[in-house]
Amino acid sequence: MIRKFPTPDDHGLWDDVKRTIAPLKAKFHKDKSRPEKFATGKLLSSASHSTPSNALAAFMPKPVAHHRVPPLASFDRRLAQKLSRGQLEPEARLDLHGEGVETARMKLLHFLSSQHQHGTRLVLVITGKGASPFSGHTLHGIKHFHAPEREGRLRRELTNWLHEEIFRLHVIGYQPSHPRHGGGGAFYVRLRRSAGQESGRDF
């Protein structure tokens, strides 16, 4: 293919055409109500740092509010007196005798969760007293204390477990039981009111 270059006549014709062209008047002006970055062509570079529009924000995930579980609390004076006098009977009980620490923890959590869902308010958890000054009131034989796992460890661990957040979801507080319910080797555990549960009970 032979490439054709413009001739002097072509240049003259183009000059005649340019003389007939009138420049257009500018129809755009700077909008002072808009931020400088929009008028100077910096929109693209600043878009990543700008606040999303309402339409986009509607589809963005909202932060989940974390509701802190209240710490355990002491029983009110009236309830504590009734329990210390053995005037109230627990609605359910769990005996952890013979359980290892990990198994006992899982059983306790399942028991408290289940009783809470059923609307139970007062339960008894039996751990055993171990070789402690409180062991004289045990309802079990002396042979019970020769088991290494029962040297008071479950009794100590239970009070630690109940302070954990996962247990506080179900539990309000606890206190040692009356001798007829096990004394120092058992605890009354008060559960939180379940959803929709009416008040008016002693515990």
Backbone as JSON, one array per atom type, in Angstrom:
{
  "sequence": "MIRKFPTPDDHGLWDDVKRTIAPLKAKFHKDKSRPEKFATGKLLSSASHSTPSNALAAFMPKPVAHHRVPPLASFDRRLAQKLSRGQLEPEARLDLHGEGVETARMKLLHFLSSQHQHGTRLVLVITGKGASPFSGHTLHGIKHFHAPEREGRLRRELTNWLHEEIFRLHVIGYQPSHPRHGGGGAFYVRLRRSAGQESGRDF",
  "N": [[0.85, -1.19, 0.0], [0.56, 2.2, -0.89], [1.52, 4.96, 0.86], [-0.06, 8.05, 1.25], [0.98, 11.32, 1.48], [0.04, 14.54, 2.88], [-0.44, 17.24, 0.61], [0.8, 20.54, -0.37], [-1.48, 21.85, -1.28], [-3.45, 20.55, 0.17], [-2.88, 21.39, 2.79], [-3.43, 24.11, 2.56], [-6.16, 24.04, 2.07], [-7.09, 23.02, 4.54], [-6.37, 25.12, 6.22], [-8.18, 27.06, 5.32], [-10.57, 25.89, 6.18], [-10.28, 25.92, 8.99], [-10.45, 28.64, 9.5], [-13.13, 29.12, 9.31], [-14.26, 28.09, 11.57], [-15.78, 28.71, 14.66], [-14.95, 29.2, 18.05], [-16.59, 27.5, 20.78], [-18.56, 28.91, 23.44], [-17.74, 28.79, 26.88], [-19.71, 26.78, 28.95], [-19.7, 25.85, 31.43], [-19.14, 26.32, 34.91], [-17.33, 26.9, 37.91], [-18.53, 25.22, 40.67], [-19.15, 26.56, 43.62], [-20.34, 25.58, 45.83], [-19.69, 22.97, 46.11], [-17.25, 20.66, 47.38], [-13.71, 21.39, 47.2], [-12.21, 19.27, 46.21], [-13.84, 17.95, 44.41], [-14.13, 19.8, 42.33], [-11.59, 20.04, 41.33], [-10.94, 17.65, 40.2], [-10.21, 15.54, 41.86], [-11.77, 13.55, 42.8], [-11.74, 10.75, 42.41], [-9.4, 9.86, 43.71], [-9.98, 10.46, 46.36], [-12.23, 9.08, 46.99], [-12.11, 6.64, 48.26], [-11.71, 7.35, 50.85], [-13.91, 8.66, 51.7], [-17.15, 9.13, 53.28], [-19.53, 6.48, 53.14], [-22.47, 6.43, 51.05], [-25.97, 6.81, 51.96], [-27.45, 4.81, 50.76], [-25.57, 2.83, 50.27], [-24.66, 2.37, 52.84], [-26.78, 1.09, 53.99], [-26.55, -1.56, 53.34], [-24.31, -2.4, 54.57], [-22.72, -4.33, 57.14], [-23.9, -4.09, 60.47], [-22.41, -3.13, 63.56], [-22.32, -5.52, 66.21], [-23.84, -5.23, 69.28], [-22.4, -5.8, 72.4], [-23.63, -7.26, 75.17], [-22.86, -7.01, 78.42], [-22.57, -9.58, 80.78], [-24.02, -9.56, 83.97], [-22.18, -9.51, 87.1], [-21.94, -12.12, 89.65], [-24.2, -12.07, 92.43], [-24.93, -11.52, 95.92], [-27.4, -13.34, 97.78], [-30.59, -11.9, 98.54], [-31.46, -10.54, 101.77], [-33.73, -11.71, 102.98], [-34.19, -14.08, 101.52], [-31.7, -15.36, 101.92], [-31.78, -15.87, 104.67], [-33.92, -17.67, 104.88], [-32.9, -19.84, 103.47], [-30.6, -20.46, 104.98], [-31.79, -21.41, 107.23], [-32.92, -23.67, 106.4], [-35.48, -23.63, 105.32], [-36.45, -23.67, 102.76], [-36.98, -25.7, 99.9], [-34.93, -27.04, 97.42], [-35.65, -26.98, 93.91], [-34.56, -28.71, 92.09], [-31.79, -31.01, 91.83], [-28.26, -31.69, 91.59], [-25.85, -34.16, 91.69], [-22.5, -34.36, 91.92], [-20.7, -36.24, 92.75], [-18.06, -38.56, 92.34], [-17.32, -37.74, 89.81], [-14.96, -36.64, 87.36], [-12.97, -33.61, 87.05], [-13.28, -32.15, 84.57], [-15.48, -33.49, 83.41], [-17.37, -33.02, 85.39], [-17.64, -30.25, 85.22], [-18.8, -29.92, 82.65], [-21.2, -31.32, 83.01], [-22.36, -29.78, 85.01], [-22.73, -27.3, 83.72], [-24.52, -28.02, 81.66], [-26.69, -28.9, 83.21], [-27.45, -26.55, 84.67], [-28.07, -24.83, 82.56], [-30.21, -26.21, 81.34], [-32.1, -26.29, 83.45], [-32.52, -23.59, 83.81], [-33.77, -22.88, 81.4], [-36.14, -24.22, 81.77], [-37.37, -22.72, 83.65], [-36.72, -23.03, 86.33], [-35.78, -21.89, 89.56], [-34.28, -22.3, 91.91], [-31.69, -24.43, 92.71], [-29.89, -27.35, 93.87], [-26.53, -28.13, 94.19], [-24.38, -30.73, 94.62], [-21.21, -31.29, 95.83], [-19.5, -32.48, 97.63], [-17.45, -32.34, 100.58], [-14.75, -32.8, 101.0], [-11.44, -33.13, 102.49], [-11.78, -31.24, 104.83], [-12.4, -28.75, 107.43], [-15.14, -28.74, 107.45], [-16.04, -31.25, 107.01], [-17.16, -32.89, 108.92], [-19.92, -32.94, 108.93], [-20.72, -34.52, 106.88], [-22.88, -36.34, 104.69], [-22.16, -38.69, 103.76], [-20.15, -41.7, 103.84], [-16.98, -42.12, 105.64], [-15.15, -43.22, 103.93], [-15.5, -42.0, 101.56], [-13.84, -39.76, 101.36], [-11.32, -40.69, 100.79], [-10.86, -40.83, 98.13], [-8.79, -39.44, 95.74], [-9.67, -37.49, 93.86], [-11.71, -36.26, 95.12], [-10.8, -34.61, 97.13], [-11.84, -32.16, 98.11], [-11.65, -30.74, 95.77], [-13.61, -30.44, 93.72], [-15.43, -28.92, 95.09], [-14.03, -26.52, 95.41], [-13.58, -25.85, 92.72], [-16.16, -25.48, 91.71], [-17.08, -23.0, 92.73], [-15.38, -21.32, 91.33], [-16.08, -21.85, 88.66], [-18.72, -20.89, 88.54], [-18.38, -18.18, 88.44], [-17.61, -17.68, 85.9], [-18.34, -16.26, 82.69], [-20.01, -17.76, 80.97], [-21.41, -19.35, 82.73], [-22.62, -17.42, 84.31], [-24.59, -16.52, 82.67], [-26.77, -17.99, 83.32], [-26.89, -18.05, 86.06], [-27.52, -16.36, 89.14], [-26.53, -16.18, 91.76], [-24.96, -17.85, 94.64], [-24.84, -19.95, 97.59], [-23.56, -21.72, 100.49], [-25.15, -24.79, 101.47], [-27.86, -25.75, 103.73], [-27.33, -27.91, 106.59], [-29.04, -30.18, 106.38], [-29.24, -30.48, 103.7], [-26.75, -31.07, 102.89], [-24.85, -29.34, 103.85], [-21.63, -27.87, 104.08], [-20.78, -29.26, 101.87], [-22.34, -28.88, 99.71], [-24.19, -26.68, 97.53], [-26.56, -24.04, 97.34], [-27.89, -22.86, 94.41], [-28.93, -20.08, 92.75], [-30.97, -19.37, 90.02], [-31.3, -17.34, 87.08], [-34.2, -15.45, 86.09], [-36.23, -16.86, 83.67], [-37.09, -16.11, 80.21], [-40.14, -14.41, 79.93], [-41.06, -15.4, 82.31], [-43.04, -15.21, 85.21], [-43.05, -13.14, 88.15], [-43.09, -13.35, 91.79], [-42.43, -15.56, 93.26], [-40.86, -17.23, 96.06], [-38.19, -17.55, 95.59]],
  "CA": [[0.0, 0.0, 0.0], [1.34, 3.44, -0.99], [1.02, 5.97, 1.81], [-0.15, 9.37, 0.62], [1.23, 12.42, 2.4], [-0.67, 15.76, 2.47], [0.25, 18.16, -0.32], [0.6, 21.96, -0.01], [-2.87, 22.24, -1.52], [-4.24, 20.05, 1.3], [-2.65, 22.29, 3.93], [-4.15, 25.36, 2.31], [-7.58, 23.78, 2.24], [-7.33, 22.88, 5.98], [-6.33, 26.47, 6.81], [-9.45, 27.73, 5.0], [-11.61, 25.32, 7.02], [-10.1, 26.38, 10.37], [-10.89, 30.03, 9.62], [-14.59, 29.16, 9.37], [-14.68, 27.5, 12.83], [-15.84, 29.65, 15.79], [-14.88, 28.45, 19.33], [-17.78, 27.5, 21.62], [-18.45, 29.61, 24.73], [-17.75, 27.88, 28.04], [-21.01, 26.71, 29.63], [-19.52, 25.3, 32.77], [-18.46, 27.19, 35.86], [-16.96, 26.23, 39.16], [-19.6, 25.19, 41.68], [-18.51, 26.86, 44.9], [-21.01, 24.85, 46.91], [-19.13, 21.64, 46.19], [-15.88, 20.67, 47.92], [-12.64, 21.65, 46.24], [-11.7, 18.04, 45.61], [-14.68, 17.58, 43.29], [-13.91, 20.74, 41.24], [-10.22, 19.91, 40.81], [-10.74, 16.34, 39.61], [-9.61, 14.63, 42.83], [-12.82, 12.69, 43.35], [-11.36, 9.34, 42.37], [-8.39, 9.55, 44.71], [-10.5, 10.65, 47.7], [-13.46, 8.31, 47.17], [-11.9, 5.54, 49.19], [-11.67, 7.86, 52.22], [-15.14, 9.39, 51.98], [-18.2, 8.41, 53.99], [-20.42, 5.85, 52.18], [-23.79, 7.02, 50.92], [-27.0, 6.13, 52.74], [-27.85, 3.59, 50.07], [-24.54, 1.81, 50.49], [-24.57, 2.07, 54.27], [-27.88, 0.19, 54.37], [-26.14, -2.93, 53.09], [-23.1, -2.71, 55.33], [-23.05, -4.99, 58.41], [-23.88, -3.22, 61.63], [-21.7, -3.75, 64.7], [-23.18, -6.2, 67.18], [-23.64, -4.74, 70.65], [-22.09, -6.87, 73.36], [-24.24, -7.0, 76.46], [-22.04, -7.62, 79.47], [-23.33, -10.36, 81.74], [-23.77, -9.03, 85.32], [-21.45, -10.41, 88.01], [-22.77, -12.79, 90.64], [-24.61, -11.22, 93.55], [-25.37, -12.23, 97.12], [-28.85, -13.45, 97.92], [-31.17, -10.87, 99.39], [-31.45, -10.94, 103.18], [-34.88, -12.58, 103.29], [-33.94, -15.38, 100.92], [-30.54, -15.96, 102.57], [-32.19, -16.37, 105.98], [-34.74, -18.86, 104.69], [-32.03, -20.93, 103.05], [-29.72, -20.83, 106.09], [-32.62, -22.12, 108.21], [-33.45, -24.89, 105.77], [-36.92, -23.47, 105.15], [-36.81, -23.79, 101.35], [-36.54, -26.94, 99.28], [-34.53, -26.84, 96.03], [-36.54, -27.57, 92.91], [-33.81, -29.76, 91.4], [-30.45, -31.18, 92.41], [-27.24, -32.38, 90.78], [-24.82, -34.75, 92.52], [-21.27, -34.51, 91.13], [-19.81, -37.24, 93.35], [-17.51, -39.56, 91.43], [-17.02, -37.17, 88.5], [-13.71, -35.91, 87.18], [-13.17, -32.16, 87.01], [-13.82, -31.71, 83.28], [-16.83, -34.04, 83.26], [-18.23, -32.32, 86.34], [-17.91, -28.91, 84.69], [-19.75, -30.04, 81.55], [-22.5, -31.71, 83.56], [-22.91, -28.65, 85.72], [-23.2, -26.3, 82.75], [-25.72, -28.55, 81.01], [-27.75, -28.93, 84.22], [-27.9, -25.19, 84.94], [-28.71, -24.31, 81.34], [-31.5, -26.88, 81.17], [-33.02, -25.86, 84.5], [-32.84, -22.19, 83.53], [-34.74, -22.86, 80.31], [-37.41, -24.73, 82.27], [-37.92, -21.78, 84.61], [-36.33, -23.36, 87.7], [-35.11, -20.76, 90.18], [-33.36, -22.69, 92.98], [-31.22, -25.81, 92.58], [-28.86, -27.78, 94.8], [-25.41, -28.81, 93.54], [-23.61, -31.44, 95.65], [-19.82, -31.51, 95.42], [-18.72, -33.13, 98.68], [-16.68, -31.37, 101.35], [-13.32, -33.06, 100.98], [-10.77, -33.17, 103.79], [-11.82, -29.87, 105.33], [-13.06, -28.67, 108.74], [-16.58, -28.88, 107.31], [-16.37, -32.62, 106.62], [-17.84, -33.61, 109.99], [-21.36, -33.02, 108.69], [-20.98, -35.21, 105.61], [-23.96, -37.32, 104.65], [-21.57, -39.87, 103.14], [-19.2, -42.37, 104.72], [-15.62, -41.59, 105.69], [-14.39, -43.74, 102.78], [-15.67, -41.08, 100.43], [-12.78, -38.78, 101.3], [-10.04, -41.28, 100.39], [-10.69, -40.69, 96.68], [-8.0, -38.21, 95.5], [-10.4, -36.49, 93.09], [-12.71, -35.62, 95.97], [-10.17, -33.9, 98.24], [-12.33, -30.79, 98.12], [-11.35, -30.03, 94.53], [-14.84, -30.05, 93.04], [-16.02, -27.83, 95.88], [-13.31, -25.29, 95.06], [-13.76, -25.53, 91.3], [-17.52, -25.02, 91.43], [-17.18, -21.57, 92.98], [-14.68, -20.64, 90.24], [-16.88, -21.99, 87.44], [-19.93, -20.06, 88.58], [-18.02, -16.8, 88.14], [-17.33, -17.54, 84.47], [-19.46, -15.61, 81.98], [-20.92, -18.75, 80.4], [-22.27, -19.8, 83.82], [-23.4, -16.28, 84.78], [-25.76, -16.37, 81.81], [-27.87, -18.73, 83.94], [-26.81, -18.03, 87.53], [-27.48, -15.07, 89.83], [-25.63, -16.29, 92.9], [-24.95, -19.15, 95.32], [-24.4, -19.96, 98.98], [-23.52, -23.08, 101.04], [-26.48, -25.29, 101.81], [-28.19, -26.13, 105.1], [-26.83, -29.27, 106.87], [-29.91, -31.26, 105.93], [-29.06, -30.6, 102.26], [-25.35, -31.36, 102.6], [-23.95, -28.42, 104.54], [-20.54, -27.3, 103.3], [-20.48, -30.06, 100.69], [-23.34, -28.63, 98.67], [-24.48, -25.26, 97.36], [-27.77, -23.57, 96.71], [-27.58, -22.0, 93.27], [-30.12, -19.37, 92.29], [-30.92, -19.15, 88.58], [-31.96, -16.14, 86.57], [-35.56, -15.63, 85.62], [-36.27, -17.15, 82.23], [-37.89, -15.17, 79.43], [-41.58, -14.55, 80.09], [-41.42, -15.98, 83.6], [-43.67, -14.26, 86.12], [-42.45, -13.04, 89.49], [-43.99, -13.71, 92.87], [-41.97, -16.76, 93.97], [-39.94, -16.94, 97.16], [-36.8, -17.57, 95.15]],
  "C": [[0.89, 1.24, 0.0], [0.73, 4.47, -0.07], [1.07, 7.34, 1.17], [0.03, 10.44, 1.67], [0.48, 13.66, 1.94], [0.2, 16.67, 1.63], [0.06, 19.58, 0.16], [-0.82, 22.41, -0.24], [-3.77, 21.76, -0.38], [-4.09, 20.95, 2.53], [-3.41, 23.59, 3.75], [-5.64, 25.2, 2.52], [-7.94, 23.68, 3.73], [-7.28, 24.24, 6.69], [-7.61, 27.23, 6.54], [-10.58, 27.22, 5.88], [-11.51, 25.83, 8.45], [-10.58, 27.81, 10.55], [-12.41, 30.15, 9.73], [-15.13, 28.63, 10.7], [-14.63, 28.54, 13.94], [-15.79, 28.86, 17.08], [-16.18, 28.6, 20.12], [-17.52, 28.25, 22.92], [-18.54, 28.6, 25.87], [-19.09, 27.96, 28.76], [-20.91, 26.21, 31.06], [-18.76, 26.29, 33.64], [-18.22, 26.41, 37.14], [-18.1, 26.34, 40.16], [-18.97, 25.36, 43.04], [-19.14, 26.13, 46.06], [-20.46, 23.46, 47.08], [-17.71, 21.71, 46.73], [-14.85, 20.84, 46.82], [-12.19, 20.39, 45.53], [-12.55, 17.59, 44.43], [-14.39, 18.49, 42.09], [-12.54, 20.57, 40.62], [-9.92, 18.53, 40.29], [-10.1, 15.35, 40.53], [-10.63, 13.67, 43.43], [-12.39, 11.25, 43.43], [-10.39, 8.99, 43.47], [-8.93, 9.65, 46.12], [-11.72, 9.8, 47.98], [-13.3, 7.23, 48.22], [-11.9, 6.0, 50.63], [-12.95, 8.57, 52.61], [-16.15, 8.51, 52.69], [-19.15, 7.77, 52.99], [-21.78, 6.5, 52.19], [-24.78, 6.22, 51.76], [-27.41, 4.82, 52.09], [-26.85, 2.48, 50.29], [-24.47, 1.4, 51.95], [-25.66, 1.09, 54.71], [-27.51, -1.27, 54.2], [-24.89, -3.33, 53.85], [-23.49, -3.33, 56.66], [-22.94, -4.02, 59.56], [-23.15, -3.9, 62.78], [-22.68, -4.33, 65.69], [-22.84, -5.72, 68.59], [-23.42, -5.92, 71.6], [-22.65, -6.48, 74.71], [-23.46, -7.75, 77.54], [-22.93, -8.34, 80.47], [-23.0, -9.85, 83.15], [-22.97, -10.01, 86.16], [-22.42, -11.08, 88.97], [-23.06, -11.84, 91.81], [-25.02, -12.09, 94.74], [-26.89, -12.32, 97.12], [-29.37, -12.31, 98.79], [-31.35, -11.44, 100.81], [-32.56, -11.93, 103.5], [-34.65, -13.99, 102.75], [-32.79, -16.09, 101.61], [-30.91, -16.55, 103.93], [-33.02, -17.65, 105.85], [-33.88, -20.06, 104.32], [-31.14, -21.4, 104.2], [-30.47, -21.58, 107.18], [-33.22, -23.4, 107.64], [-34.93, -24.84, 105.51], [-37.39, -23.59, 103.69], [-36.24, -25.09, 100.78], [-36.15, -26.67, 97.83], [-35.46, -27.56, 95.06], [-35.87, -28.71, 92.14], [-32.44, -29.86, 92.03], [-29.56, -31.97, 91.46], [-26.16, -32.87, 91.73], [-23.6, -35.03, 91.65], [-20.29, -35.5, 91.74], [-19.35, -38.24, 92.29], [-17.15, -39.03, 90.07], [-15.64, -36.53, 88.49], [-14.01, -34.43, 86.99], [-13.82, -31.72, 85.7], [-15.24, -32.21, 83.06], [-17.81, -33.33, 84.18], [-18.6, -30.94, 85.82], [-18.95, -28.96, 83.57], [-21.14, -30.4, 82.04], [-23.17, -30.55, 84.29], [-23.48, -27.61, 84.77], [-24.48, -26.76, 82.07], [-26.91, -28.53, 81.97], [-28.32, -27.52, 84.45], [-28.61, -24.59, 83.75], [-30.09, -24.89, 81.15], [-32.52, -26.41, 82.2], [-33.44, -24.4, 84.3], [-33.91, -22.09, 82.45], [-36.12, -23.33, 80.77], [-38.03, -23.82, 83.34], [-37.62, -22.09, 86.05], [-35.55, -22.19, 88.29], [-34.09, -21.15, 91.24], [-32.99, -24.16, 92.83], [-30.15, -26.07, 93.64], [-27.79, -28.54, 94.02], [-24.54, -29.41, 94.64], [-22.22, -31.75, 95.12], [-19.06, -32.39, 96.39], [-17.83, -32.1, 99.34], [-15.18, -31.57, 101.25], [-12.76, -33.08, 102.39], [-10.67, -31.75, 104.33], [-12.47, -29.86, 106.7], [-14.56, -28.87, 108.66], [-17.0, -30.34, 107.1], [-17.1, -33.41, 107.7], [-19.32, -33.78, 109.77], [-21.7, -33.78, 107.42], [-22.12, -36.21, 105.75], [-23.45, -38.63, 104.06], [-20.54, -40.47, 104.09], [-17.81, -41.77, 104.65], [-14.79, -42.06, 104.51], [-14.47, -42.8, 101.58], [-14.48, -40.16, 100.27], [-11.42, -39.35, 100.93], [-9.83, -41.21, 98.88], [-9.97, -39.39, 96.4], [-8.79, -37.12, 94.8], [-11.36, -35.7, 93.96], [-12.09, -34.88, 97.16], [-10.56, -32.42, 98.2], [-12.17, -30.06, 96.81], [-12.61, -29.57, 93.81], [-15.52, -28.9, 93.77], [-15.35, -26.51, 95.54], [-13.6, -24.88, 93.62], [-15.14, -24.96, 91.02], [-17.65, -23.51, 91.65], [-16.45, -20.76, 91.9], [-15.51, -20.69, 88.95], [-18.05, -21.02, 87.43], [-19.64, -18.59, 88.29], [-17.7, -16.6, 86.66], [-18.57, -17.0, 83.76], [-20.47, -16.62, 81.47], [-21.85, -19.31, 81.47], [-23.16, -18.65, 84.31], [-24.58, -15.98, 83.88], [-26.99, -17.0, 82.44], [-27.98, -18.48, 85.44], [-26.78, -16.6, 88.05], [-26.47, -15.1, 90.97], [-25.73, -17.66, 93.55], [-24.58, -18.95, 96.78], [-24.4, -21.39, 99.48], [-24.9, -23.5, 101.55], [-26.62, -25.54, 103.31], [-27.7, -27.56, 105.34], [-27.75, -30.39, 106.37], [-29.87, -31.44, 104.41], [-27.6, -30.86, 101.89], [-24.38, -30.43, 103.25], [-22.89, -27.84, 103.61], [-20.18, -28.08, 102.06], [-21.49, -29.89, 99.57], [-23.65, -27.13, 98.64], [-25.89, -25.07, 96.8], [-27.34, -22.64, 95.58], [-28.88, -21.39, 92.77], [-29.97, -19.03, 90.81], [-31.68, -17.89, 88.19], [-33.37, -16.47, 86.11], [-35.54, -15.86, 84.12], [-37.2, -16.18, 81.53], [-39.38, -15.46, 79.61], [-42.01, -15.12, 81.42], [-41.96, -14.92, 84.53], [-42.97, -14.26, 87.46], [-43.46, -13.51, 90.54], [-43.59, -14.97, 93.62], [-40.99, -16.37, 95.06], [-38.49, -16.87, 96.71], [-36.72, -17.41, 93.65]]
}
